[in-house]
Amino acid sequence: MEADTADTIAAAAVRCPAVASLHGGGTRRIATYLPGRRVEGVRVGPDRVAVAVVAVPGVPVIAVADQVRSAVEPLSGGRPVDVHVADLQLPEDRPPALPPGPSAPTAPQH
């Protein structure tokens, strides 16, 4: 059941408008280790849930944490939810809204 909980929490966290992605942590990894895989950015423990995220620019850190906590608490089984805003997505790191289109063909010059 831990796998379902970790996956559900991860999906809820990344749906938050202020979250660019989950973050696995630095020297202290935040992950749920499952057979053959891990859920980066979510640690489901017996008495707490930890979620680490990369925030989008322009949103106060407290608002990011509040969004994530509100999305995750109903899924945490009554455990407290700790939110760690681990990084900030830089504008140049954002994927383009639409992929670039093909170049317009040029008309032959006479």
N, C-alpha and C positions, 0 to 999 in steps of 0.2 A: 504494500500500500504506500510505502514511502516514495516509490518511483512516481506513482500517480500524483501524489501531493506535490513533490518537487517540480514535476512537469507543469502541473496546473498553476502553481505559484509563479513559475518562470513566465508562463504565457500571460498571466494577469499583470505581472510587473512590466513587461515590454509593451503591453497595450496602453500604458499610461502615457498621455501626451507629452509629459516632461521627461520621459525616458528614451534615450537613443538606443541603448542596448544594456544587457547585463554585463557585469564585470567580474572576472574570476579572482580578483585580488592580486596582491603583490607577493611578498614573502609569506604572508598568512593567507592561504587559499580559502576562498569561499566557494564551496561546491558540495553537492551531495553525490557521494560515490555509490554507484550502483553496479551490479554485475555487467562488466563489459563496456561501461560508459560512465560519464559523470555529467551532472547538470551544473554548469558553471554559473556562478553568481547567486546561487541559492543553497543555503545550508539548512536542512531540516533536522533539528536535533530533538531529543526527547522532551526538552523543556523550553526551547526557543526556536524561532525561525530567523535566519539572517538573510538579507537580500542586499547585494551590492550592484549598483547601477552606474551607468554613464549618463549624465544629464544633458539635455539639450541646452543651448545657450539662451540666456535671457530669462530664466526661471529661477527665482530664489531657491536656495538649497532646502530651506524648510518646506517650501511648497512641493518640491520634488519628493521629499521624504513623506509628507502628508499624503500625497497622491498614491505613492506605493503602499504605504501602510493601510490606507483605506481599501485599496484593491486586494491586498493580501490577507488582512486580518480575518475576513470571513472564511478563508481557506486554510487557516493555520491550526484548526482544531483547538482553539482556545489558548494557544501558546502566544506569548508576546512576540512582536515582530520588530526586529532591529533593522533599520535601513542605513546603509552606508553609501553615500554618494562618493564614489571612488575617483571619478574623472568627469571632465566636461568635454563634450564633443565640440571641436573647433569648426567654424563655418566651412573651411576648406575640406573637412573630413566628411561632410554630408554628401550623400549620393544625390545626383541631379534629380529634379522632380520628374523629368522625362528624359529618356535616352536621346542623344543627339540624332536628328533625322539625317537621311541621305542628302548629299550635296545636290543642289539643283543643277540640272544639266545646263551647260552653257551653249548658247546658240552660236553656230559657226559665224565667224566674222568675214565679211566680203570686202 
